[in-house]
Amino acid sequence: MTFSFHHLTLDSEIIIKNLMHKEQMYVEEYELAVEFEKTFVEDGIKRGLVPETSYLTMAERGNVPVQVVMKRWKSIISVYPINATLYHEENVP
């Protein structure tokens, strides 16, 4: 996600709660997938089915959840992606 969006609504609380719930479900699914991937690869390496050097993890392939910031002003919801800029990489730990 490389863009932000703004939404005008009368039900901002309901929308934010729904988005937070969906985000939590997505994060939990991602954590389960990472654990499954780790277990599957470790078992495959032990059995000699998966070569150790030719495997890329989900994170190495860039398949990670996008982090966003949501702001609410009365009836407007704004969603901004959290993108690491060159400044962040150099100055923010």
VENNOR-V362404 format. One record per residue. N is the residue number from 1. RES is the residue in one letter. PHI is phi in whole degrees, 0 to 359 (* if undefined). D_FIRST is the distance of its C-alpha to the first C-alpha in Angstrom with 2 decimals. Layout:
BEGIN
n=N res=RES phi=PHI d_first=D_FIRST
n=N res=RES phi=PHI d_first=D_FIRST
END
This chain:
BEGIN
n=1 res=M phi=* d_first=0.00
n=2 res=T phi=243 d_first=3.77
n=3 res=F phi=225 d_first=5.77
n=4 res=S phi=246 d_first=8.07
n=5 res=F phi=216 d_first=10.57
n=6 res=H phi=231 d_first=14.16
n=7 res=H phi=226 d_first=16.42
n=8 res=L phi=266 d_first=20.21
n=9 res=T phi=207 d_first=22.05
n=10 res=L phi=266 d_first=25.31
n=11 res=D phi=248 d_first=24.06
n=12 res=S phi=296 d_first=21.45
n=13 res=E phi=297 d_first=22.87
n=14 res=I phi=296 d_first=22.71
n=15 res=I phi=296 d_first=19.09
n=16 res=I phi=296 d_first=18.14
n=17 res=K phi=298 d_first=20.41
n=18 res=N phi=295 d_first=18.99
n=19 res=L phi=296 d_first=15.37
n=20 res=M phi=295 d_first=16.83
n=21 res=H phi=295 d_first=18.90
n=22 res=K phi=296 d_first=16.21
n=23 res=E phi=297 d_first=14.18
n=24 res=Q phi=298 d_first=17.55
n=25 res=M phi=298 d_first=18.31
n=26 res=Y phi=295 d_first=15.14
n=27 res=V phi=296 d_first=15.92
n=28 res=E phi=296 d_first=19.53
n=29 res=E phi=297 d_first=18.88
n=30 res=Y phi=296 d_first=16.93
n=31 res=E phi=298 d_first=19.89
n=32 res=L phi=296 d_first=22.34
n=33 res=A phi=296 d_first=20.79
n=34 res=V phi=296 d_first=21.01
n=35 res=E phi=296 d_first=24.61
n=36 res=F phi=298 d_first=25.50
n=37 res=E phi=300 d_first=24.25
n=38 res=K phi=298 d_first=26.27
n=39 res=T phi=296 d_first=29.33
n=40 res=F phi=299 d_first=29.20
n=41 res=V phi=291 d_first=29.04
n=42 res=E phi=300 d_first=31.73
n=43 res=D phi=293 d_first=33.95
n=44 res=G phi=295 d_first=33.43
n=45 res=I phi=292 d_first=34.37
n=46 res=K phi=299 d_first=37.44
n=47 res=R phi=275 d_first=38.56
n=48 res=G phi=81 d_first=37.96
n=49 res=L phi=268 d_first=35.54
n=50 res=V phi=241 d_first=32.44
n=51 res=P phi=290 d_first=32.96
n=52 res=E phi=291 d_first=31.68
n=53 res=T phi=274 d_first=30.58
n=54 res=S phi=255 d_first=28.45
n=55 res=Y phi=248 d_first=25.91
n=56 res=L phi=249 d_first=22.25
n=57 res=T phi=283 d_first=20.65
n=58 res=M phi=301 d_first=17.33
n=59 res=A phi=294 d_first=16.06
n=60 res=E phi=292 d_first=17.62
n=61 res=R phi=278 d_first=15.92
n=62 res=G phi=87 d_first=12.44
n=63 res=N phi=269 d_first=12.26
n=64 res=V phi=234 d_first=11.38
n=65 res=P phi=297 d_first=9.78
n=66 res=V phi=275 d_first=6.80
n=67 res=Q phi=268 d_first=8.91
n=68 res=V phi=228 d_first=8.87
n=69 res=V phi=244 d_first=11.97
n=70 res=M phi=250 d_first=13.68
n=71 res=K phi=237 d_first=16.63
n=72 res=R phi=234 d_first=19.41
n=73 res=W phi=239 d_first=22.05
n=74 res=K phi=47 d_first=24.73
n=75 res=S phi=255 d_first=23.29
n=76 res=I phi=246 d_first=19.86
n=77 res=I phi=249 d_first=16.73
n=78 res=S phi=242 d_first=13.92
n=79 res=V phi=237 d_first=10.51
n=80 res=Y phi=237 d_first=8.95
n=81 res=P phi=286 d_first=6.46
n=82 res=I phi=265 d_first=9.05
n=83 res=N phi=247 d_first=9.07
n=84 res=A phi=283 d_first=12.47
n=85 res=T phi=265 d_first=14.32
n=86 res=L phi=300 d_first=17.69
n=87 res=Y phi=299 d_first=19.44
n=88 res=H phi=297 d_first=17.92
n=89 res=E phi=297 d_first=18.81
n=90 res=E phi=274 d_first=22.30
n=91 res=N phi=245 d_first=23.19
n=92 res=V phi=254 d_first=21.41
n=93 res=P phi=288 d_first=22.70
END
